Amino acid sequence: MHTKKLPTYLSITDAAEVMSVSTKTIRRRISDGTIPAYHCGRTHIVIRLDELEAALERIPTAAW
């Protein structure tokens, strides 16, 4: 039997904790489209962990 791994979903509060930022920052990133989010019910918003991680950008190191 093949089992499919389901994605992990986070609340805005949990996503902010994972990213070490405020919930306001997470909400701004959702508004500008940087972080995709989904409605779960009428008011609850969730974020897929893999998409949250994908929203991170690596800062290139400076060449000295």
PDBQT receptor file of N, H, CA, C and O in Angstrom, charges set to zero:
ATOM      1  N   MET A   1       0.846  -1.182   0.000  1.00  0.00    +0.000 N 
ATOM      2  CA  MET A   1       0.000   0.000   0.000  1.00  0.00    +0.000 C 
ATOM      3  C   MET A   1       0.888   1.242   0.000  1.00  0.00    +0.000 C 
ATOM      4  O   MET A   1       1.816   1.350   0.802  1.00  0.00    +0.000 OA
ATOM      5  N   HIS A   2       0.606   2.156  -0.884  1.00  0.00    +0.000 N 
ATOM      6  H   HIS A   2      -0.148   2.068  -1.536  1.00  0.00    +0.000 HD
ATOM      7  CA  HIS A   2       1.378   3.389  -1.007  1.00  0.00    +0.000 C 
ATOM      8  C   HIS A   2       0.729   4.468  -0.148  1.00  0.00    +0.000 C 
ATOM      9  O   HIS A   2      -0.465   4.738  -0.282  1.00  0.00    +0.000 OA
ATOM     10  N   THR A   3       1.503   5.077   0.719  1.00  0.00    +0.000 N 
ATOM     11  H   THR A   3       2.473   4.858   0.827  1.00  0.00    +0.000 HD
ATOM     12  CA  THR A   3       0.966   6.152   1.546  1.00  0.00    +0.000 C 
ATOM     13  C   THR A   3       1.494   7.481   1.032  1.00  0.00    +0.000 C 
ATOM     14  O   THR A   3       2.678   7.626   0.731  1.00  0.00    +0.000 OA
ATOM     15  N   LYS A   4       0.607   8.429   0.941  1.00  0.00    +0.000 N 
ATOM     16  H   LYS A   4      -0.356   8.311   1.186  1.00  0.00    +0.000 HD
ATOM     17  CA  LYS A   4       0.955   9.757   0.463  1.00  0.00    +0.000 C 
ATOM     18  C   LYS A   4       1.171  10.666   1.661  1.00  0.00    +0.000 C 
ATOM     19  O   LYS A   4       0.343  10.707   2.571  1.00  0.00    +0.000 OA
ATOM     20  N   LYS A   5       2.286  11.400   1.664  1.00  0.00    +0.000 N 
ATOM     21  H   LYS A   5       2.958  11.367   0.924  1.00  0.00    +0.000 HD
ATOM     22  CA  LYS A   5       2.558  12.325   2.752  1.00  0.00    +0.000 C 
ATOM     23  C   LYS A   5       1.807  13.633   2.483  1.00  0.00    +0.000 C 
ATOM     24  O   LYS A   5       2.001  14.273   1.450  1.00  0.00    +0.000 OA
ATOM     25  N   LEU A   6       0.958  14.009   3.417  1.00  0.00    +0.000 N 
ATOM     26  H   LEU A   6       0.800  13.488   4.256  1.00  0.00    +0.000 HD
ATOM     27  CA  LEU A   6       0.183  15.228   3.281  1.00  0.00    +0.000 C 
ATOM     28  C   LEU A   6       1.013  16.433   3.719  1.00  0.00    +0.000 C 
ATOM     29  O   LEU A   6       1.877  16.302   4.587  1.00  0.00    +0.000 OA
ATOM     30  N   PRO A   7       0.762  17.612   3.128  1.00  0.00    +0.000 N 
ATOM     31  CA  PRO A   7       1.517  18.803   3.526  1.00  0.00    +0.000 C 
ATOM     32  C   PRO A   7       1.142  19.243   4.938  1.00  0.00    +0.000 C 
ATOM     33  O   PRO A   7       0.036  18.990   5.413  1.00  0.00    +0.000 OA
ATOM     34  N   THR A   8       2.071  19.895   5.582  1.00  0.00    +0.000 N 
ATOM     35  H   THR A   8       2.970  20.101   5.195  1.00  0.00    +0.000 HD
ATOM     36  CA  THR A   8       1.852  20.448   6.912  1.00  0.00    +0.000 C 
ATOM     37  C   THR A   8       1.373  21.890   6.759  1.00  0.00    +0.000 C 
ATOM     38  O   THR A   8       1.978  22.676   6.030  1.00  0.00    +0.000 OA
ATOM     39  N   TYR A   9       0.294  22.230   7.442  1.00  0.00    +0.000 N 
ATOM     40  H   TYR A   9      -0.198  21.592   8.035  1.00  0.00    +0.000 HD
ATOM     41  CA  TYR A   9      -0.246  23.573   7.396  1.00  0.00    +0.000 C 
ATOM     42  C   TYR A   9      -0.007  24.276   8.724  1.00  0.00    +0.000 C 
ATOM     43  O   TYR A   9      -0.091  23.663   9.788  1.00  0.00    +0.000 OA
ATOM     44  N   LEU A  10       0.292  25.573   8.651  1.00  0.00    +0.000 N 
ATOM     45  H   LEU A  10       0.360  26.071   7.787  1.00  0.00    +0.000 HD
ATOM     46  CA  LEU A  10       0.542  26.387   9.839  1.00  0.00    +0.000 C 
ATOM     47  C   LEU A  10      -0.442  27.543   9.903  1.00  0.00    +0.000 C 
ATOM     48  O   LEU A  10      -0.897  28.043   8.874  1.00  0.00    +0.000 OA
ATOM     49  N   SER A  11      -0.762  27.956  11.106  1.00  0.00    +0.000 N 
ATOM     50  H   SER A  11      -0.393  27.550  11.942  1.00  0.00    +0.000 HD
ATOM     51  CA  SER A  11      -1.539  29.179  11.284  1.00  0.00    +0.000 C 
ATOM     52  C   SER A  11      -0.595  30.363  11.072  1.00  0.00    +0.000 C 
ATOM     53  O   SER A  11       0.620  30.181  10.989  1.00  0.00    +0.000 OA
ATOM     54  N   ILE A  12      -1.137  31.548  10.985  1.00  0.00    +0.000 N 
ATOM     55  H   ILE A  12      -2.124  31.696  11.052  1.00  0.00    +0.000 HD
ATOM     56  CA  ILE A  12      -0.305  32.743  10.832  1.00  0.00    +0.000 C 
ATOM     57  C   ILE A  12       0.614  32.893  12.036  1.00  0.00    +0.000 C 
ATOM     58  O   ILE A  12       1.782  33.249  11.883  1.00  0.00    +0.000 OA
ATOM     59  N   THR A  13       0.103  32.627  13.219  1.00  0.00    +0.000 N 
ATOM     60  H   THR A  13      -0.846  32.337  13.343  1.00  0.00    +0.000 HD
ATOM     61  CA  THR A  13       0.914  32.720  14.437  1.00  0.00    +0.000 C 
ATOM     62  C   THR A  13       2.068  31.728  14.408  1.00  0.00    +0.000 C 
ATOM     63  O   THR A  13       3.201  32.078  14.740  1.00  0.00    +0.000 OA
ATOM     64  N   ASP A  14       1.782  30.486  14.011  1.00  0.00    +0.000 N 
ATOM     65  H   ASP A  14       0.862  30.202  13.742  1.00  0.00    +0.000 HD
ATOM     66  CA  ASP A  14       2.833  29.472  13.938  1.00  0.00    +0.000 C 
ATOM     67  C   ASP A  14       3.865  29.818  12.861  1.00  0.00    +0.000 C 
ATOM     68  O   ASP A  14       5.063  29.626  13.063  1.00  0.00    +0.000 OA
ATOM     69  N   ALA A  15       3.402  30.325  11.727  1.00  0.00    +0.000 N 
ATOM     70  H   ALA A  15       2.428  30.481  11.562  1.00  0.00    +0.000 HD
ATOM     71  CA  ALA A  15       4.313  30.710  10.648  1.00  0.00    +0.000 C 
ATOM     72  C   ALA A  15       5.232  31.844  11.103  1.00  0.00    +0.000 C 
ATOM     73  O   ALA A  15       6.422  31.852  10.786  1.00  0.00    +0.000 OA
ATOM     74  N   ALA A  16       4.679  32.790  11.842  1.00  0.00    +0.000 N 
ATOM     75  H   ALA A  16       3.712  32.783  12.100  1.00  0.00    +0.000 HD
ATOM     76  CA  ALA A  16       5.486  33.893  12.362  1.00  0.00    +0.000 C 
ATOM     77  C   ALA A  16       6.547  33.375  13.331  1.00  0.00    +0.000 C 
ATOM     78  O   ALA A  16       7.681  33.853  13.335  1.00  0.00    +0.000 OA
ATOM     79  N   GLU A  17       6.174  32.403  14.141  1.00  0.00    +0.000 N 
ATOM     80  H   GLU A  17       5.252  32.014  14.138  1.00  0.00    +0.000 HD
ATOM     81  CA  GLU A  17       7.123  31.821  15.088  1.00  0.00    +0.000 C 
ATOM     82  C   GLU A  17       8.235  31.069  14.353  1.00  0.00    +0.000 C 
ATOM     83  O   GLU A  17       9.406  31.183  14.714  1.00  0.00    +0.000 OA
ATOM     84  N   VAL A  18       7.873  30.310  13.334  1.00  0.00    +0.000 N 
ATOM     85  H   VAL A  18       6.921  30.217  13.041  1.00  0.00    +0.000 HD
ATOM     86  CA  VAL A  18       8.871  29.566  12.556  1.00  0.00    +0.000 C 
ATOM     87  C   VAL A  18       9.854  30.530  11.884  1.00  0.00    +0.000 C 
ATOM     88  O   VAL A  18      11.054  30.261  11.841  1.00  0.00    +0.000 OA
ATOM     89  N   MET A  19       9.350  31.644  11.364  1.00  0.00    +0.000 N 
ATOM     90  H   MET A  19       8.375  31.863  11.399  1.00  0.00    +0.000 HD
ATOM     91  CA  MET A  19      10.186  32.606  10.647  1.00  0.00    +0.000 C 
ATOM     92  C   MET A  19      10.836  33.639  11.561  1.00  0.00    +0.000 C 
ATOM     93  O   MET A  19      11.655  34.438  11.106  1.00  0.00    +0.000 OA
ATOM     94  N   SER A  20      10.481  33.632  12.845  1.00  0.00    +0.000 N 
ATOM     95  H   SER A  20       9.816  32.983  13.214  1.00  0.00    +0.000 HD
ATOM     96  CA  SER A  20      10.987  34.608  13.818  1.00  0.00    +0.000 C 
ATOM     97  C   SER A  20      10.670  36.050  13.414  1.00  0.00    +0.000 C 
ATOM     98  O   SER A  20      11.514  36.942  13.498  1.00  0.00    +0.000 OA
ATOM     99  N   VAL A  21       9.432  36.244  12.978  1.00  0.00    +0.000 N 
ATOM    100  H   VAL A  21       8.746  35.520  12.910  1.00  0.00    +0.000 HD
ATOM    101  CA  VAL A  21       8.939  37.575  12.632  1.00  0.00    +0.000 C 
ATOM    102  C   VAL A  21       7.575  37.756  13.287  1.00  0.00    +0.000 C 
ATOM    103  O   VAL A  21       7.048  36.834  13.910  1.00  0.00    +0.000 OA
ATOM    104  N   SER A  22       7.014  38.941  13.141  1.00  0.00    +0.000 N 
ATOM    105  H   SER A  22       7.443  39.690  12.635  1.00  0.00    +0.000 HD
ATOM    106  CA  SER A  22       5.697  39.201  13.719  1.00  0.00    +0.000 C 
ATOM    107  C   SER A  22       4.589  38.669  12.808  1.00  0.00    +0.000 C 
ATOM    108  O   SER A  22       4.809  38.411  11.625  1.00  0.00    +0.000 OA
ATOM    109  N   THR A  23       3.405  38.514  13.379  1.00  0.00    +0.000 N 
ATOM    110  H   THR A  23       3.226  38.724  14.340  1.00  0.00    +0.000 HD
ATOM    111  CA  THR A  23       2.259  38.090  12.575  1.00  0.00    +0.000 C 
ATOM    112  C   THR A  23       1.920  39.158  11.537  1.00  0.00    +0.000 C 
ATOM    113  O   THR A  23       1.419  38.847  10.456  1.00  0.00    +0.000 OA
ATOM    114  N   LYS A  24       2.197  40.414  11.873  1.00  0.00    +0.000 N 
ATOM    115  H   LYS A  24       2.604  40.666  12.751  1.00  0.00    +0.000 HD
ATOM    116  CA  LYS A  24       1.951  41.509  10.938  1.00  0.00    +0.000 C 
ATOM    117  C   LYS A  24       2.823  41.354   9.684  1.00  0.00    +0.000 C 
ATOM    118  O   LYS A  24       2.366  41.618   8.572  1.00  0.00    +0.000 OA
ATOM    119  N   THR A  25       4.063  40.930   9.866  1.00  0.00    +0.000 N 
ATOM    120  H   THR A  25       4.434  40.715  10.769  1.00  0.00    +0.000 HD
ATOM    121  CA  THR A  25       4.961  40.697   8.736  1.00  0.00    +0.000 C 
ATOM    122  C   THR A  25       4.441  39.563   7.855  1.00  0.00    +0.000 C 
ATOM    123  O   THR A  25       4.459  39.665   6.628  1.00  0.00    +0.000 OA
ATOM    124  N   ILE A  26       3.980  38.484   8.485  1.00  0.00    +0.000 N 
ATOM    125  H   ILE A  26       3.965  38.401   9.481  1.00  0.00    +0.000 HD
ATOM    126  CA  ILE A  26       3.421  37.363   7.721  1.00  0.00    +0.000 C 
ATOM    127  C   ILE A  26       2.202  37.835   6.925  1.00  0.00    +0.000 C 
ATOM    128  O   ILE A  26       2.058  37.494   5.751  1.00  0.00    +0.000 OA
ATOM    129  N   ARG A  27       1.332  38.611   7.556  1.00  0.00    +0.000 N 
ATOM    130  H   ARG A  27       1.449  38.888   8.509  1.00  0.00    +0.000 HD
ATOM    131  CA  ARG A  27       0.138  39.118   6.858  1.00  0.00    +0.000 C 
ATOM    132  C   ARG A  27       0.525  40.029   5.688  1.00  0.00    +0.000 C 
ATOM    133  O   ARG A  27      -0.118  39.991   4.639  1.00  0.00    +0.000 OA
ATOM    134  N   ARG A  28       1.575  40.851   5.861  1.00  0.00    +0.000 N 
ATOM    135  H   ARG A  28       2.097  40.882   6.714  1.00  0.00    +0.000 HD
ATOM    136  CA  ARG A  28       2.040  41.708   4.761  1.00  0.00    +0.000 C 
ATOM    137  C   ARG A  28       2.563  40.865   3.604  1.00  0.00    +0.000 C 
ATOM    138  O   ARG A  28       2.308  41.179   2.441  1.00  0.00    +0.000 OA
ATOM    139  N   ARG A  29       3.291  39.800   3.917  1.00  0.00    +0.000 N 
ATOM    140  H   ARG A  29       3.498  39.545   4.862  1.00  0.00    +0.000 HD
ATOM    141  CA  ARG A  29       3.846  38.918   2.868  1.00  0.00    +0.000 C 
ATOM    142  C   ARG A  29       2.729  38.167   2.144  1.00  0.00    +0.000 C 
ATOM    143  O   ARG A  29       2.833  37.899   0.947  1.00  0.00    +0.000 OA
ATOM    144  N   ILE A  30       1.664  37.830   2.866  1.00  0.00    +0.000 N 
ATOM    145  H   ILE A  30       1.580  38.047   3.839  1.00  0.00    +0.000 HD
ATOM    146  CA  ILE A  30       0.506  37.205   2.219  1.00  0.00    +0.000 C 
ATOM    147  C   ILE A  30      -0.146  38.225   1.276  1.00  0.00    +0.000 C 
ATOM    148  O   ILE A  30      -0.503  37.885   0.148  1.00  0.00    +0.000 OA
ATOM    149  N   SER A  31      -0.300  39.456   1.729  1.00  0.00    +0.000 N 
ATOM    150  H   SER A  31      -0.010  39.732   2.645  1.00  0.00    +0.000 HD
ATOM    151  CA  SER A  31      -0.929  40.502   0.919  1.00  0.00    +0.000 C 
ATOM    152  C   SER A  31      -0.145  40.817  -0.342  1.00  0.00    +0.000 C 
ATOM    153  O   SER A  31      -0.732  41.049  -1.400  1.00  0.00    +0.000 OA
ATOM    154  N   ASP A  32       1.202  40.826  -0.235  1.00  0.00    +0.000 N 
ATOM    155  H   ASP A  32       1.678  40.638   0.624  1.00  0.00    +0.000 HD
ATOM    156  CA  ASP A  32       2.002  41.151  -1.431  1.00  0.00    +0.000 C 
ATOM    157  C   ASP A  32       2.277  39.930  -2.307  1.00  0.00    +0.000 C 
ATOM    158  O   ASP A  32       2.912  40.050  -3.354  1.00  0.00    +0.000 OA
ATOM    159  N   GLY A  33       1.802  38.754  -1.883  1.00  0.00    +0.000 N 
ATOM    160  H   GLY A  33       1.286  38.656  -1.032  1.00  0.00    +0.000 HD
ATOM    161  CA  GLY A  33       1.918  37.556  -2.699  1.00  0.00    +0.000 C 
ATOM    162  C   GLY A  33       3.203  36.771  -2.506  1.00  0.00    +0.000 C 
ATOM    163  O   GLY A  33       3.412  35.763  -3.182  1.00  0.00    +0.000 OA
ATOM    164  N   THR A  34       4.068  37.207  -1.602  1.00  0.00    +0.000 N 
ATOM    165  H   THR A  34       3.899  38.025  -1.053  1.00  0.00    +0.000 HD
ATOM    166  CA  THR A  34       5.327  36.512  -1.343  1.00  0.00    +0.000 C 
ATOM    167  C   THR A  34       5.088  35.144  -0.717  1.00  0.00    +0.000 C 
ATOM    168  O   THR A  34       5.767  34.173  -1.051  1.00  0.00    +0.000 OA
ATOM    169  N   ILE A  35       4.119  35.072   0.192  1.00  0.00    +0.000 N 
ATOM    170  H   ILE A  35       3.567  35.861   0.463  1.00  0.00    +0.000 HD
ATOM    171  CA  ILE A  35       3.778  33.824   0.860  1.00  0.00    +0.000 C 
ATOM    172  C   ILE A  35       2.346  33.446   0.464  1.00  0.00    +0.000 C 
ATOM    173  O   ILE A  35       1.410  34.186   0.766  1.00  0.00    +0.000 OA
ATOM    174  N   PRO A  36       2.168  32.299  -0.211  1.00  0.00    +0.000 N 
ATOM    175  CA  PRO A  36       0.810  31.852  -0.538  1.00  0.00    +0.000 C 
ATOM    176  C   PRO A  36       0.075  31.398   0.730  1.00  0.00    +0.000 C 
ATOM    177  O   PRO A  36       0.674  30.795   1.620  1.00  0.00    +0.000 OA
ATOM    178  N   ALA A  37      -1.197  31.689   0.799  1.00  0.00    +0.000 N 
ATOM    179  H   ALA A  37      -1.683  32.179   0.076  1.00  0.00    +0.000 HD
ATOM    180  CA  ALA A  37      -2.001  31.289   1.961  1.00  0.00    +0.000 C 
ATOM    181  C   ALA A  37      -3.373  30.838   1.481  1.00  0.00    +0.000 C 
ATOM    182  O   ALA A  37      -3.786  31.136   0.360  1.00  0.00    +0.000 OA
ATOM    183  N   TYR A  38      -4.069  30.116   2.347  1.00  0.00    +0.000 N 
ATOM    184  H   TYR A  38      -3.734  29.874   3.258  1.00  0.00    +0.000 HD
ATOM    185  CA  TYR A  38      -5.351  29.507   1.998  1.00  0.00    +0.000 C 
ATOM    186  C   TYR A  38      -6.363  29.740   3.109  1.00  0.00    +0.000 C 
ATOM    187  O   TYR A  38      -6.021  29.743   4.291  1.00  0.00    +0.000 OA
ATOM    188  N   HIS A  39      -7.611  29.934   2.710  1.00  0.00    +0.000 N 
ATOM    189  H   HIS A  39      -7.888  29.932   1.749  1.00  0.00    +0.000 HD
ATOM    190  CA  HIS A  39      -8.691  30.004   3.689  1.00  0.00    +0.000 C 
ATOM    191  C   HIS A  39      -9.086  28.594   4.087  1.00  0.00    +0.000 C 
ATOM    192  O   HIS A  39      -9.254  27.714   3.242  1.00  0.00    +0.000 OA
ATOM    193  N   CYS A  40      -9.228  28.401   5.371  1.00  0.00    +0.000 N 
ATOM    194  H   CYS A  40      -9.092  29.116   6.057  1.00  0.00    +0.000 HD
ATOM    195  CA  CYS A  40      -9.718  27.135   5.916  1.00  0.00    +0.000 C 
ATOM    196  C   CYS A  40     -10.949  27.506   6.740  1.00  0.00    +0.000 C 
ATOM    197  O   CYS A  40     -10.841  27.864   7.913  1.00  0.00    +0.000 OA
ATOM    198  N   GLY A  41     -12.094  27.417   6.123  1.00  0.00    +0.000 N 
ATOM    199  H   GLY A  41     -12.182  27.126   5.171  1.00  0.00    +0.000 HD
ATOM    200  CA  GLY A  41     -13.297  27.927   6.770  1.00  0.00    +0.000 C 
ATOM    201  C   GLY A  41     -13.483  29.383   6.381  1.00  0.00    +0.000 C 
ATOM    202  O   GLY A  41     -12.870  29.869   5.430  1.00  0.00    +0.000 OA
ATOM    203  N   ARG A  42     -14.312  30.053   7.105  1.00  0.00    +0.000 N 
ATOM    204  H   ARG A  42     -14.810  29.659   7.877  1.00  0.00    +0.000 HD
ATOM    205  CA  ARG A  42     -14.652  31.434   6.749  1.00  0.00    +0.000 C 
ATOM    206  C   ARG A  42     -13.551  32.438   7.072  1.00  0.00    +0.000 C 
ATOM    207  O   ARG A  42     -13.300  33.351   6.286  1.00  0.00    +0.000 OA
ATOM    208  N   THR A  43     -12.892  32.283   8.214  1.00  0.00    +0.000 N 
ATOM    209  H   THR A  43     -13.096  31.541   8.853  1.00  0.00    +0.000 HD
ATOM    210  CA  THR A  43     -11.912  33.291   8.627  1.00  0.00    +0.000 C 
ATOM    211  C   THR A  43     -10.512  32.750   8.887  1.00  0.00    +0.000 C 
ATOM    212  O   THR A  43      -9.554  33.523   8.891  1.00  0.00    +0.000 OA
ATOM    213  N   HIS A  44     -10.367  31.472   9.100  1.00  0.00    +0.000 N 
ATOM    214  H   HIS A  44     -11.145  30.844   9.097  1.00  0.00    +0.000 HD
ATOM    215  CA  HIS A  44      -9.072  30.898   9.444  1.00  0.00    +0.000 C 
ATOM    216  C   HIS A  44      -8.181  30.828   8.199  1.00  0.00    +0.000 C 
ATOM    217  O   HIS A  44      -8.606  30.336   7.154  1.00  0.00    +0.000 OA
ATOM    218  N   ILE A  45      -6.952  31.320   8.315  1.00  0.00    +0.000 N 
ATOM    219  H   ILE A  45      -6.606  31.719   9.164  1.00  0.00    +0.000 HD
ATOM    220  CA  ILE A  45      -5.995  31.315   7.216  1.00  0.00    +0.000 C 
ATOM    221  C   ILE A  45      -4.863  30.369   7.575  1.00  0.00    +0.000 C 
ATOM    222  O   ILE A  45      -4.355  30.401   8.697  1.00  0.00    +0.000 OA
ATOM    223  N   VAL A  46      -4.464  29.525   6.630  1.00  0.00    +0.000 N 
ATOM    224  H   VAL A  46      -4.876  29.499   5.719  1.00  0.00    +0.000 HD
ATOM    225  CA  VAL A  46      -3.357  28.603   6.854  1.00  0.00    +0.000 C 
ATOM    226  C   VAL A  46      -2.316  28.761   5.757  1.00  0.00    +0.000 C 
ATOM    227  O   VAL A  46      -2.606  29.228   4.655  1.00  0.00    +0.000 OA
ATOM    228  N   ILE A  47      -1.091  28.357   6.092  1.00  0.00    +0.000 N 
ATOM    229  H   ILE A  47      -0.855  27.978   6.987  1.00  0.00    +0.000 HD
ATOM    230  CA  ILE A  47       0.046  28.454   5.182  1.00  0.00    +0.000 C 
ATOM    231  C   ILE A  47       0.721  27.097   5.138  1.00  0.00    +0.000 C 
ATOM    232  O   ILE A  47       0.966  26.489   6.180  1.00  0.00    +0.000 OA
ATOM    233  N   ARG A  48       1.021  26.621   3.941  1.00  0.00    +0.000 N 
ATOM    234  H   ARG A  48       0.822  27.115   3.095  1.00  0.00    +0.000 HD
ATOM    235  CA  ARG A  48       1.735  25.351   3.810  1.00  0.00    +0.000 C 
ATOM    236  C   ARG A  48       3.194  25.568   4.201  1.00  0.00    +0.000 C 
ATOM    237  O   ARG A  48       3.825  26.527   3.755  1.00  0.00    +0.000 OA
ATOM    238  N   LEU A  49       3.724  24.685   5.025  1.00  0.00    +0.000 N 
ATOM    239  H   LEU A  49       3.212  23.906   5.387  1.00  0.00    +0.000 HD
ATOM    240  CA  LEU A  49       5.097  24.803   5.501  1.00  0.00    +0.000 C 
ATOM    241  C   LEU A  49       6.084  24.800   4.336  1.00  0.00    +0.000 C 
ATOM    242  O   LEU A  49       7.024  25.594   4.328  1.00  0.00    +0.000 OA
ATOM    243  N   ASP A  50       5.887  23.927   3.360  1.00  0.00    +0.000 N 
ATOM    244  H   ASP A  50       5.123  23.282   3.367  1.00  0.00    +0.000 HD
ATOM    245  CA  ASP A  50       6.827  23.877   2.236  1.00  0.00    +0.000 C 
ATOM    246  C   ASP A  50       6.809  25.167   1.418  1.00  0.00    +0.000 C 
ATOM    247  O   ASP A  50       7.846  25.571   0.894  1.00  0.00    +0.000 OA
ATOM    248  N   GLU A  51       5.659  25.817   1.300  1.00  0.00    +0.000 N 
ATOM    249  H   GLU A  51       4.816  25.489   1.726  1.00  0.00    +0.000 HD
ATOM    250  CA  GLU A  51       5.581  27.083   0.579  1.00  0.00    +0.000 C 
ATOM    251  C   GLU A  51       6.164  28.232   1.401  1.00  0.00    +0.000 C 
ATOM    252  O   GLU A  51       6.722  29.178   0.843  1.00  0.00    +0.000 OA
ATOM    253  N   LEU A  52       6.038  28.150   2.702  1.00  0.00    +0.000 N 
ATOM    254  H   LEU A  52       5.585  27.381   3.155  1.00  0.00    +0.000 HD
ATOM    255  CA  LEU A  52       6.657  29.144   3.574  1.00  0.00    +0.000 C 
ATOM    256  C   LEU A  52       8.170  29.072   3.437  1.00  0.00    +0.000 C 
ATOM    257  O   LEU A  52       8.839  30.099   3.315  1.00  0.00    +0.000 OA
ATOM    258  N   GLU A  53       8.707  27.856   3.458  1.00  0.00    +0.000 N 
ATOM    259  H   GLU A  53       8.164  27.022   3.558  1.00  0.00    +0.000 HD
ATOM    260  CA  GLU A  53      10.148  27.679   3.301  1.00  0.00    +0.000 C 
ATOM    261  C   GLU A  53      10.608  28.131   1.919  1.00  0.00    +0.000 C 
ATOM    262  O   GLU A  53      11.699  28.686   1.783  1.00  0.00    +0.000 OA
ATOM    263  N   ALA A  54       9.793  27.901   0.894  1.00  0.00    +0.000 N 
ATOM    264  H   ALA A  54       8.908  27.450   1.004  1.00  0.00    +0.000 HD
ATOM    265  CA  ALA A  54      10.146  28.302  -0.464  1.00  0.00    +0.000 C 
ATOM    266  C   ALA A  54      10.155  29.822  -0.629  1.00  0.00    +0.000 C 
ATOM    267  O   ALA A  54      10.799  30.339  -1.542  1.00  0.00    +0.000 OA
ATOM    268  N   ALA A  55       9.453  30.534   0.236  1.00  0.00    +0.000 N 
ATOM    269  H   ALA A  55       8.929  30.114   0.977  1.00  0.00    +0.000 HD
ATOM    270  CA  ALA A  55       9.396  31.992   0.157  1.00  0.00    +0.000 C 
ATOM    271  C   ALA A  55      10.682  32.646   0.651  1.00  0.00    +0.000 C 
ATOM    272  O   ALA A  55      10.908  33.832   0.412  1.00  0.00    +0.000 OA
ATOM    273  N   LEU A  56      11.519  31.883   1.334  1.00  0.00    +0.000 N 
ATOM    274  H   LEU A  56      11.336  30.919   1.529  1.00  0.00    +0.000 HD
ATOM    275  CA  LEU A  56      12.788  32.424   1.819  1.00  0.00    +0.000 C 
ATOM    276  C   LEU A  56      13.728  32.662   0.643  1.00  0.00    +0.000 C 
ATOM    277  O   LEU A  56      13.807  31.844  -0.274  1.00  0.00    +0.000 OA
ATOM    278  N   GLU A  57      14.432  33.773   0.673  1.00  0.00    +0.000 N 
ATOM    279  H   GLU A  57      14.368  34.438   1.418  1.00  0.00    +0.000 HD
ATOM    280  CA  GLU A  57      15.409  34.063  -0.352  1.00  0.00    +0.000 C 
ATOM    281  C   GLU A  57      16.799  34.034   0.262  1.00  0.00    +0.000 C 
ATOM    282  O   GLU A  57      17.034  34.613   1.323  1.00  0.00    +0.000 OA
ATOM    283  N   ARG A  58      17.705  33.364  -0.408  1.00  0.00    +0.000 N 
ATOM    284  H   ARG A  58      17.514  32.894  -1.269  1.00  0.00    +0.000 HD
ATOM    285  CA  ARG A  58      19.081  33.336   0.057  1.00  0.00    +0.000 C 
ATOM    286  C   ARG A  58      19.747  34.638  -0.307  1.00  0.00    +0.000 C 
ATOM    287  O   ARG A  58      19.624  35.113  -1.436  1.00  0.00    +0.000 OA
ATOM    288  N   ILE A  59      20.455  35.221   0.648  1.00  0.00    +0.000 N 
ATOM    289  H   ILE A  59      20.555  34.836   1.565  1.00  0.00    +0.000 HD
ATOM    290  CA  ILE A  59      21.181  36.460   0.410  1.00  0.00    +0.000 C 
ATOM    291  C   ILE A  59      22.573  36.080  -0.109  1.00  0.00    +0.000 C 
ATOM    292  O   ILE A  59      23.310  35.355   0.559  1.00  0.00    +0.000 OA
ATOM    293  N   PRO A  60      22.924  36.566  -1.290  1.00  0.00    +0.000 N 
ATOM    294  CA  PRO A  60      24.255  36.205  -1.806  1.00  0.00    +0.000 C 
ATOM    295  C   PRO A  60      25.344  36.870  -0.952  1.00  0.00    +0.000 C 
ATOM    296  O   PRO A  60      25.180  37.990  -0.467  1.00  0.00    +0.000 OA
ATOM    297  N   THR A  61      26.435  36.163  -0.787  1.00  0.00    +0.000 N 
ATOM    298  H   THR A  61      26.569  35.253  -1.181  1.00  0.00    +0.000 HD
ATOM    299  CA  THR A  61      27.536  36.714  -0.003  1.00  0.00    +0.000 C 
ATOM    300  C   THR A  61      28.313  37.709  -0.844  1.00  0.00    +0.000 C 
ATOM    301  O   THR A  61      28.413  37.587  -2.065  1.00  0.00    +0.000 OA
ATOM    302  N   ALA A  62      28.845  38.674  -0.168  1.00  0.00    +0.000 N 
ATOM    303  H   ALA A  62      28.764  38.773   0.823  1.00  0.00    +0.000 HD
ATOM    304  CA  ALA A  62      29.629  39.701  -0.875  1.00  0.00    +0.000 C 
ATOM    305  C   ALA A  62      31.002  39.128  -1.204  1.00  0.00    +0.000 C 
ATOM    306  O   ALA A  62      31.602  38.424  -0.392  1.00  0.00    +0.000 OA
ATOM    307  N   ALA A  63      31.484  39.430  -2.377  1.00  0.00    +0.000 N 
ATOM    308  H   ALA A  63      30.996  40.002  -3.036  1.00  0.00    +0.000 HD
ATOM    309  CA  ALA A  63      32.826  38.992  -2.781  1.00  0.00    +0.000 C 
ATOM    310  C   ALA A  63      33.826  40.037  -2.320  1.00  0.00    +0.000 C 
ATOM    311  O   ALA A  63      33.795  41.178  -2.780  1.00  0.00    +0.000 OA
ATOM    312  N   TRP A  64      34.684  39.662  -1.443  1.00  0.00    +0.000 N 
ATOM    313  H   TRP A  64      34.710  38.735  -1.069  1.00  0.00    +0.000 HD
ATOM    314  CA  TRP A  64      35.686  40.612  -0.907  1.00  0.00    +0.000 C 
ATOM    315  C   TRP A  64      36.920  40.554  -1.699  1.00  0.00    +0.000 C 
ATOM    316  O   TRP A  64      37.875  41.274  -1.408  1.00  0.00    +0.000 OA
TER     317      TRP A  64
